[in-house]
């Protein structure tokens, strides 16, 4: 990826974050939140203001997705640069480590999305509590699976470094025992 492309992505991320905050600020001044939209939709009291607010929330979602996609690309570049400088790292495992880092990022995004959306979902009449419980269990299960896979991948990539560290610890402890005798 060229320097110009990286600069373009960074600028796009900054602009999109600015748009995101601006739209949230505007919705805040209008006193419209996602929970108020969800509360009105099932009862059919759908006004023009609510329609505009719903469209704004959808636009916010797509801006957020663009930010995430650009950040993932920038994280790929930064991760590759950092991984080259780690001693004992197996360079053949680079793509799998990048995938593992993306999985850990996905766990973080799932946690944030769940903490934001579950209270809103639980406010849905009749089925909100059950739906919230089911989604929280699904998010937890998915996060555990992703975290386990990422941990296994990272361990495999750094296995030689970890084994070297273990060998040094064992040698150091056996040297201390020899000195004590």
N, C-alpha and C positions, 0 to 999 in steps of 0.2 A: 504494500500500500504506500502510495507516495505521500510526501509531506503535505502537498496541496489537498489531497483527499482527507488526510487526518485533520487539517485545519478546517476544512469544510464541515466535517462531521462534528468537531468540537463546537464550531459556531452554530450549527444546526441544533445541537443539544442545548446550548445556552439560550437560543431564541425560543425553542419549544418549552423549556422550563419557564421562561419569562411569560410566554403565552398561557401556560398552565396556571401560573400564579395570578395573572391578570384576570383570567376567566373565573377562577375561584373567588377572587376579590369581588368581582362584579356580582357573582351569585350571592356572595355574602351580604353585599349592600342591598340586594333585592330580597334578602331574607328567604332564600330558597335553598333547600338542602335535598339530598337524595332521599332522606327518610320522609320528608314531606311529600315528595313525588310518589313514593311507594305507597304512602298512606292514602293518597287521593285516587290512584289508578283503580283499585278494586271496586270503589263505590261509584264510579262513573262521573264524578264531579270534575271533569277534565276541562280546564280553562285554557285560554291562549297563553297565559303566563306559565302554566304548568307544561304546555307543549314546548314553549321556548326553553324552559328549564331542562326538560328531558332531552331536547336536541343538544343543549349545551353540555349536558353530562355525557352524551354519546361522543361529542366532539372532544371533550376532555379525555375520554377513554382512548380515542385514537391518537391524540397528541402524546399521551402517556406511553402508548405502544411504540410510537416513533422514537421517543426518548430512549426507551429500553433497547430497541433494536440498534440504535446508534451507539449506545453505551456498551452493548455486548461486543460490537465490532472494535471499539476502542479498547475494551478490556482484553480482547484477543491480542492486540498489538502489544499492549503493556505486559501481558502475561508472558508472551514469547520473549520479550526483552529481559524480563526478570528471571525467567527460567534458565536462560543462557548463562547467567551469572551465579547460579547456585552450585556450590561444589558437591560432587558426588551424584549429580543428577544424571540420569540415563536419558540422553537426548532422543533416543528412539521412542521414548514414551511421551514425548512432548504433546502430540495431539490428544492422547488419552487424558493427560493432566489438564489440558485446556477444557476438555469435555467435563472432567470432574469439577473444575472450578465453576463452569456454567451450571452444573447440577447444584452446587452449593449456593450459587446466586439464585437459582430457581427456588430452593428451599426458603431463602430469605424473602423472596417476592411472595411466595405462597403464604408465609407467616404474616406478612404485612397485609396482603389481600384478605386473608381470613379475619384478621383483627379489625379491619375496616368494614368488611361486608357482613360478617355474621350478626352484629347487633342490628343492622338494617333488615336482614333477612328474618331475624326473629320477631320483628315488629309486624310481619305480614299476618293478618288475622287467620285464625284456625290452624294453618299448617306451618306457621313460621318457626315455632319451637322445634318441631320434628325435623323440618328442613335444615334448620341451623345445626342441629345435632348431627344429622347425616353428613352435611358438608364439612363440619369440623372433624369428624372421624375420618372422612375421605382425605382431607387435607393433611391430617396427622399421619395417616398410613402412607400416603404418597411422599411426604417429606422424609419419613423414616427410610423408605426404600431408596430414595435419591441420596440421602446422606450416607447410608451404608455403602452404596455403589461408589460414591465419590471417595469415601474413606479407603475402600479396598483398592481403588485405582491409584490413589495417591501413595498408599503404602507400597504397592507394586513398583511404582516409579522410583521411589526413594529407598527401596529395599536394600540396595548395596550400601547406601549411607547409613541406614539404620543398623545393619549387621556390623559394619565397621565400628560404629559407636558402641554397640553391645560388646564386641570383642575388646575394645579399649577399656571399657568399664570392668570386664572380667579380668583382664590383665592387670589393671590397676589394683583391683581388690585382692588378687592372688599375690601380687608383689607386697602389699601391705601385710598379708598373713605371713608371708615368708620372713618379713622383717621382724614381726612380733615373736616368732618362734625362737 
